[in-house]
Amino acid sequence: FAIVTLLANEPNETPRVLGKTEVIKNSLSPNWTTTFLFDYELGKETHVNVQVIDEVRKTSDKPMGSAVFEIGDVLGSPGSVKAKKFKKGGILYARVQKAAPKSAGKLALRLRGIKLKNVEGMFNKSDPFFEARRTYDGPGGGSWTPVYRSQHVKNNLNPKWGPATIDVNTLCDGDLDRRLQVSIWDHEGDGKHDSMGAFETTVNELLKAAGSGTFTPKKGSKSSGTIAVDECKITGADTSTSETVTVNPAASAPMSSAAADPSISIMPVAQFGNMNLGGGAAAPPWKPTFVDYISGNCELNMCVAIDFTGSNGDPRTPGTLHHFSQSGQMNGYEKAIVGVGNILAKYDTDQRFPVYGFGAKYDGVVRHCFQVG
């Protein structure tokens, strides 16, 4: 399991433990489903420490490694996913996305298996559990990523799983018609669970099936039993807003492994379709923030322009904007470039920063736009 801690940024602050993930047994490539929420202010460095721990029941738990993520760095990375290597081996992935501005409520779900196909062998029965999975928009986000995992039911091909409570925004970004996958697995003690089949659906289809509807999971092209929806309803949806950011850690061993492929989280931009782009004065249904644009796959390129006109003063005079101090003290332009650049550089797509100047005279000609350097 992993413990996620929001680190202190100011001397008077203290670190705050955001929580810990669920325990995934006997796996060196765990894909945790737990997410963590916290406030993020653009331009203010926010660091999160993720410590991975091996749970040992009979003795003390053993640390496996830790990594610190700066939230701006993660948001500026492709797909808002960042990878950090552990010193003792292994890689930890963290995905960050802005929480939905409105709560879509909780999905209360109870599923039941009927005559599932046994994959345990002739003398044993499977121990089924199910996962609710989704995809993410953008590059690398097309693979199914689990957001909920049930407990397994031992030796039962007609399992009745306990009630599941799943955040609707986490499951489908509040889009009840977004395609989902429910996958059925045979639990194995070594962590190498065997697939028992899967089916695709939507939240709306699950709601309609509540009480009497069924689905047919398939493994390949063959049916592997029936899944009945005993209960499915949404509760607690409201219109409250949030400026919260979520972090989802995921660890794996080799980066090239398919199982280690991190999920990519891109904020949906479909909501812009309701904007009035004509001559009317209608306002957009919500005001997008900088984080919305960046996580919505907006590519940013930071450029710097420097004024070399005489209004900046004689560069030989201390205190003027182009003066180079022998003590190493930065001039006004250097302070501005470093202060703003340190923030925007994290979101730059190609990490190249063109610098242009204007108003300088050299070779006897006043140049109104030239490359610096």
Phi, psi and omega in degrees: 000169181233144174250128183250126184234129174276115186281156180284140178255337183241156181301330182269003179264161176234148177301148181233121178285119180280337179141188178226155180283174171289160178273128173249115188279144170051046179219131175262002175229060183289144175240091185287149180257351183287137175243159184229137183248140177199164180277143179225129179249120182302133179093345178257122182296129180233120184248137178236128177260131177243115180251124180263131186230139175269117180284125178238117187290316188274341179228192181287148176296151184245123176295138180251345181148166178211161179211146178252129179247133171267124191300322177298321177297319181293315180298326181278352179279155179306126180072011183056039178234133179233142179245140175229136179271141173277149180296326183267010179107149181101162182229141178244128177253141172231134177244134182237138174211154178287135178293149181301142182293339180232140177283128177266005176091187180247139176266116175267117189227133172231120180247156180218135178267145180230116176051053177292149181285127182286132177240013186269346183114179188290325189256003179227166176244152181292159176246082193285144165220165180233155175237138169264127187233154178221168171249168177238147178290156175098174183297132178081358184261011185279349180278152181287128182240125181290136174241352175209143179222125182278170169284152179273153178250122188285138170047053185211119177266002174232059188288145171246102183283150179293167181299137177250137175240116187234130176294127186293323178295320177294323184285319189210018183058027180080359179270103186288352178253009178287137182292135178233167174231135171249116182248141181252135184227148171267117184290132177237140183298335181274004178085353179266078186288146182261135179291137175246005179124171181202160174215154178259149182199190173223168177297319179298320179294322177295319179298318180292331183276352185303127175096324185217345184279157178223162176228155182246104176290145179233144173246106192073235178256001186258139177291143182232033177119201183223143175243122179259144178259100181284327180208140174201117179205158178251131179230153171080013177293137179215184184247016180291151182255161181212140172251035187271150176248143178248147176238134177233108179277149174213131184246154177201175179265269183284138182293332183281351183293137179298324180292339183267358181300118184288150174284145181251132182247116177238133180292135180293143178244009181297336182297340179292345180297341180271000182284145177271108182262006179273210184273358181287173183253018183295137180271153177296152182297339177207156182261109182293145178258176178300319179298323178300315181295314182295311181284349174272015174079023174284126180270133184241137176233119181275125176238150180239132175238134184239132179275118180254012182291166184295344180295347179279352180091169179288119183297346177279350183265123178303141179096345177280164191291340181249011182285132176263115183277136178293337180278355180089002178291134183284145174277180185299319181292319179297319179297318181294317182295316181291316183296313180280321183296323180298333178277308186287333184299331181295335184256002181290134188291313185254001179057034172240138190233091178298139178236123181241153176233161176211151176086012179262150178244119174213155188056027176078008183235136175281123183258127182264348175198116182212157179279133178270130179099000000 
